[in-house]
Amino acid sequence: MADQESLIQYPTDFPIKIVGVNQQGFESAIAQVLRTHAPDFDTTSIQVRESRAGKYLSISATITARSRGQLDALYRELTQHPMVRVVL
């Protein structure tokens, strides 16, 4: 599988959605992870929505993806974050 050619051509604008627990610091923690993996990420582009019951927040953002390795590392860090429930 390592030889498999990517279907994505880099660099590209890559949308990502993160759903997590609605608690103080969630948005800033996710913004920091996004900036770590995509230093040119514009945090003002983040869109935040609260779930109907208010228990969860969803963050939508678009980063400039430069490689599959970058995306893999980003997804790995986000899915391991204690406040994150789902990454799409």
N, C-alpha and C positions, 0 to 999 in steps of 0.2 A: 504493500500500500504506500510505502514511502516514495515509490517511483511514480505514483499516480499524479497526473497533471492537474493543477488546480483549475476549477471552473471560473474562478474569480481572477480578473486581471487587476494587478496592483500598480499604482495606488488607486484606491477607490473610496468613495463615501460609503460607509457601512453603518446602517441603522442597528441599534441595539436597545433592548428593553430589559429592565431589571425590576423585579418585584420583590419587595421586602417588607419587613415589619415597620409599621408606622411608629417610629420612635425618634426622639431628638438625635440629631447627628447623622441620620441615614443618608440624606441627600449629600451632605458634605463628604461623608466617607466614600460614597460612590463616585463623586466628582474627583476625589483624590486618586482613586484607583484608575479612573479613565485618563486623568492627566499623566499618571505614571506610565501608562502603556501607549498613550497618544499625546505627547507633550504639546502639540499644537491644538489640542482640543479646546474649543470655546465653551466654557461652562455656562454662558448665557443662553446657549441653545438647548439646555436641558428643559424638558417638559415634565412636570410632576402632576400625577392624578392620585387622588385618594379613593380607596375602595368604598363601596356603598356603606358598609358598616364602620368604616374608618380604621379598620385593623391593619390594613396594608397600604403601601404606597407603590405606585409604578412610576419608574423613571424611564423616559424615552430620550435617546440622544443619538447623534450621528458622529462617528469619528472618521478620520482619514486612515484607512487601513493600508499599511505598506507591505505586509507579508502575512502568510498563513501562520508563521511562528508568532507574530505579534498578536493575532487574533486568538490563537490557542492559549497563549500566556494570559491574555486578558480574561478569557472565559474561565480559565482555571482559577485565577485569583478571585473573580467574582463569585463563582459557585462555591468556593471555600469560605467566603466571608460569612460570619455568624449572623448578620442581619438579613442576608439575601435568601430568598426562598426559590426563585425561578429566574433564569436568564434566557432570553429569547433573542 
